[in-house]
Amino acid sequence: MEQKKTFAQYFLPIYDRKIQSGEITFSRSGINKSNFTRLCIDPEYVMPLEEILTVCEKMHLTEEEKETLLSYVKE
């Protein structure tokens, strides 16, 4: 059985793709610097719900990408 990716393993490739394409910049992505740092160093870290919603909007994520990111948020 395949293990589910961590939040960072799912999110960072999307972020990288959008940065490389020029679609967004870090400052326009909606991610705050300390949360981005935690994503890079803490494999268990999941951004807060409000920040995920902001990032989804600012990065123009698909509904599927948004739903997947939101699935990591603990109730």
Secondary structure, DSSP 8 states (H G I E B T S, - for coil): ------HHHHHHHHHHHHHHTTS--GGGTT--HHHHHHHHH-TT----HHHHHHHHHHTT--HHHHHHHHTTS--
